[in-house]
Amino acid sequence: MPINKGTITKKISLTSDVFDFRIKTAALFDFKAGQYISIKICDDPSKPCFRPYSIASSPHQTVTLNICLKVIPNGRASTWLNTLQPNTNLEFLGPIGNFLFQPNTKTTLFIATGTGIAPLKSMIEDELSKDNKQNLHLIFGVRHIRDIFYKEFFEALAAKHPNFKFTLTLSQPEGPHEAQTGRVTDFLQNLAIDPENTSAYICGLKAMITDVTAILEEKGIPKTEIHFEKYD
């Protein structure tokens, strides 16, 4: 797979440990919503490595990519990437992956925690831009109020598109808030679902995906209609 080149044009802090990179590619870069790139990590030039990051932007942006990532304590890749500033050049492989949206007439649940929101954001933005009339419902979970990001973006989409619904959940809120309280699994347990007319796309850590998948299967959604991508 050939190496692509790009330049960081903007770095935006979304929370204290999550940030968004805007990368301008050196050439047209065609990808599908849900795919990822593998960035070359050069903190040690003698021992470079590659790390995967989902693309958070819509495929309609053919020369700009958005990468949303969390800084992991002592994490080699995220720690190095967090030091980079605008006008820094990057190399990456991609696009990679088969976690792709499959349009149908069913209500679709998008379920994410933390930076697992990235590929789902790309899917949702892409489908709404194509005037997809399916009922789309995003359930996004973070721990604390200080961990919230992309809230205004999804609220604006929900205001513009009647078929898109956005639910934010906080598992450990530290004060008054307007979101749901509890984990995404708590919300799903109480959500009325028509299993024959529902599909789901899940992204996050393995434990969350395992728990969410079990709940959806208990509610009668076929395994073939449950799609996921693990971040660990």
C-alpha positions, 0 to 999 in steps of 0.5 A: 500500500503506497504512503500518502502525505499530508500537512496538519492545517489545524489542531483543535482541543475538544476536551483536556485529552481529546483533540481534532487534527485537520489534515490537508492531503497532498493529493485527492484522497478518496475514502468511504465513511467509516474507514481509517488511516494508519499514521506513521509515528516518528517519535523515534526515527530509527523505529517508526511505527503505524497507528490506526485512526478513524476518519471523522470527516465526510468523504465529500472533503476529498483533500481534507481529513479530520482525525479525532484522537484521545491522548493516552497516558504513556501512549507512544502514538497519541503522546507524539501526535499531541506535540505536533502543531499546524504546518507539520507534515505527516505520512499515512497509509489508507484508506483502510477498513470495511466498517461501512454503512449499508443503507436500507429502510430500517431505523439505524442506531449509532452507538459510540463512547469516547473517540469511537464517535469518529467513524459514526460521525463520518457516516451520519454526516455523509448519509444526511448530506445525501438526503438519506430519509432513514431514521438515524439515532445517535447514542453517544456516551462519555463519563463527565461533563468535561468530556463532552465534545461534538455536542453542538455539531450533532445538535445542529444536524438534529435541528436541520434533519427531522430524521436524525436524533441525538442522545447524549449520555453521561455515566459519571456526571459531576453536576447539573446537565441536560443529557441522559444519566447513565451508560449507553447500555442503561439507555439501550435497556430502556429503549423501545426497539422494533427488532425487525426494523432496526440495524446498529453500528457500534464503535468503542472499546471491546467491553462496551461493544460486547455489552451493547451487542448482547442487549441488542440481541436480547431485544431481537435484533439479528446478528447480521444487522449489528455492525461494530468496530473495536478500538482496543 
